[in-house]
């Protein structure tokens, strides 16, 4: 329930949505967010974005480096955002240090080998306290566009 409420708050509060992609467009999702039914159950607590080893990782928002270093043998970077959220990136080689202020869009890490994906990928997470949220909620929603229903009508001489 907490996860649902926090997701709704993110969706309804545009000021809380930074909107900077961690990787260049287009983002290619290798594995979607699949939250566990309970805090200790199996699930996927983030999204995996396909990217080559060496890809530059950007801060999705301005904030402070919460952690930059190894966790369970993988390089991890965690940024504390001003809205109380925390975003994480792994496996990476951090280019910033704990406590450092970063700005939205700043290159903060480089993707390394060692992901849990079959091909190289960035595992991107989002937390509110100890509750995991869908990090894709941080990105701006695409603007809908109407497309023509069919080919344009041919224009010819009137009455011909």
Secondary structure, 3 states (H helix, E strand, C coil): CHHHHHHHHHHHCHHHCCCCCCCCCCCCEEECCECCCCCCCCCECCEEEECCCCCEEECCCCEEEEEEEEECCEEEEEEEECCCEEEEEECEEECCCCCCEECCCCEEEEECCCCCCCCCEEEEEEEECCEEECHHHHCCCCCCCCCCCCCCCCCCCCCC
